Amino acid sequence: MTTIDIKTLSPEQRKKIADDLKQIAISEKEKRANDLKALDDLAAETLPGSMQILREASENLEKAKAKVFSDFETYLKMKIETIGVKNNQQSHTITVGKESIKLGYRITDGYGENASYGIAMVHKFLESLGKDDNSKKILGAVMKLLQRNGKGDLDSKKVLELKQIADKDFPGTDFQKGVEIIQAEYKPKLSKWFIEAYYTDGTGIERSIPLSMTSVDLPKDTDLTFLLPKS
């Protein structure tokens, strides 16, 4: 590669180099603009068809979900009457041979507004304790149990742990009364109805049937390695 010392060039030569560089910059800018437009055009051409495929897949899953629940309605009602299933049972598994279907509902924790009064009572009681090391440890442990999740709700399992501490170590105190108020305000919320399907393969391993877009495997000959980080 030849190196040019710009100091040795005439004004005309320098101007030509500057003009050439300017033209190159303009050409590169135009190419980038054209490439970006081509990307937008390709997305506009591809996305509608893909959205239609996904809508149809979602609708088919919705119909399949409704059909399976409908098909098992008589069975479940008979099971409840015959066996006396508890009304708080959240799921039912039906197995025939090597195939199983599990259906039911999931709930998420939720608490009424008055739970905040119970939390305040617990905090006030703990703050009244001495400031020795043991008290600080108890305070730290309890505060962790009263932490809210991302949705602003308490964890019912942690509240149960809190009650065990209150009943064992602080009976008859505002700590225990506060926890009782929190528990009384427990109002679980229905999260979703679900269906899971399983089968035992020829090797005796239980496998699930993917029922969500995330769970479904791509065909084995699909190559998407171009999306992965290069080592």
N, C-alpha and C positions, 0 to 999 in steps of 0.2 A: 504494500500500500504506500503510495507516494504522499509525502507530507508537503504541504504548501505553506510557505512563509508569507502571510498576507502583507507584511511590510514591504516585500519586494514587488508587489503587484501595482500596476498602474491604476489610477482612479477609475478608468473605464472597466478594467477587470474586476475591481472591488465591487463596482456597481452591479456588474453582471452576476457576481456571486450572491450579492444581497438580494437581487431580483429573483434569482433561482431559488434561494432559500425561502423567500416569501411565497413563491409559487408552490413549492413543496408543502409548506405549512397550510396553504389554502386547499391544496389537493387532499392532504391528510384529513383536514377538517370536513371537507365535503364527503370523503369516503366514510368517515365515522358517522356523519349525519345520515348517509344512505344506508349504512349497516344498521343503525338504530331503527330507521324506518322499516327496513326489511324485517327486523326482529318484531316490531309492533305489528306489521302486516301478518307475519307468520303466527303470532299469538292470536290475532283476531280471526285468522282462518282456522286454527286448531282448537281453541278453547270452547266454542259453542258445541261442537260435536262431543268433546270430552265431558262437558257439563251434562249433556243429554244422557250419555251413557251412565254417569254417576247418579243422575236423578232416577233413571229407570232401575238401577241397582238398589237404590235406597227405597224406592216404592215397592220393589219385589221383596226386599227384606221385611218391610213393614207389613205387607200382605201375608208373608210367610209367618211372621210373629203372631199376627192376629189369628191366622188359621190354626196354628198349633194350640194356642190357648183355647180357642173355640172347640177344637177336637177333644181336648182333655177336660172340658168343663163338666161333663156328666161324670167322668171318672173321678174327678176331684171332689165333687159334691157327694158322690157315693162313698168315697174314702173317708170324708169327714164324718158322715153319718154312721158308717160301719165301724171305723176304728176309733172315732172320737178324737180326731186330731185337735190339738190346742189351737185356738183362734189366733195365737201370736206366732205360729209357725210360719216362717218367711219363705220357705222353699220346699219343693216336693220333687223327689227323684223317682222316675219310673224306669225300671230295668226289665228288659225282655232279652234273654239270651246274652249276647255280647254287646248289646246296644243299650244306651241309657240317655234319657232326656231329663234335664233338671230345669224346672221353671219356678218362678216366684217373683219376689220383689225385694228391693233393697231400700234401706232407710238411712238417712243421715241425722246426726245429732242436731237438736235444736232446743232452745230454752226461752221461756217467756221473759217479759221485761222485768218481772219481780225478782228474777235470779240475781240482778245487779245489787239488790238490797242484801241478799245473802252473802254475796262476794264482799260487799262493804263491811258487813259484820265480821267476817273472817279476817279481813285485812286489819280492822280496828283492834280485834282481839290480839292478833299476832304482834302488832306494833306495841301493845301494852306489855308484852313479855320483856324480860330482862335482856340485856345486850351481851350476854356471855356467848361463848362459842357455840354451845349446844343450841341456844335459842336462834342464833344466826343460821345454823344448819337447818333447823326445822323451818324457819322462815323461807329460806331459799328453796327447800324441797316443796313446800306448799305452794309457793308462788309459781313454780314450774307446772304444778298440777292445775293451776287456775289460768294458765295461758290459753288464749283463744286461738283458733285456727285461722286460716286465710279468709274464711267466710264470716268470721266474727263469732263463732260458736265454741262452746266448751266441749271437751272430749268426755263423753259419758263414762268411759272406762277410768279416766283420771279422777273424775268426780267420785266414783266408787272407791278408789284408793284413798281419796281425801276423807270419805266417810269412815273408812276403817281406822284411819289415824285419829279422827275426832272421837269415835266411839271408844277406842282403846285408851287414848292418852288424855283426852279432854272432855270427858262426859259431863253433861250439865252446864257447859260453858257456852258463851256466845259463838264460839268456834263451831260446836256441834249444832247449835240452833241455826247458824248461818248455812251450814252444809245441808241441813234438812230443808231449808227454804229453797236452796238451789235445786235439790232433788225433786221437790214438789213442783218446780217449774219446768221439769223435763217434758218437752213436746217434740218427739221425733217426727221427722218429715219424710213422706214418701219420696224416694229418689227416682227409681225407675223400675219397670217390669223387665225381667230378663229371661232369656232362654239359653241354656247351654246343652250341647249334645256331645256324647262320648261313644267310642266304640273300642273294643279290644282287637288288636290286629293279630295276624297269624303267629307272631312271636310272643303273644301274651302281654304286650305293652298297651296300656290304656292311652288312647289318643283323643284329642278334642277335634270337633269339626269347626273350622274357623267361621265365625258368623259376623265378623266386622271387616271393613276394608283393610284395617291395620293388621288383623290376624291372618288374612288370606295370603298364602305364599304366591309369589310369581312363578310362572312356568320355569322349569329348570334350565331351559336354553336362553332365558332372558339375561342379557349382558348389560349391566348398568355400572360397570366398573369405572366408566369415564367420569362418574359423579363422585367417586371416592378420592380422598386425599392421595396424592402421589408420594410414594416413599422415596 
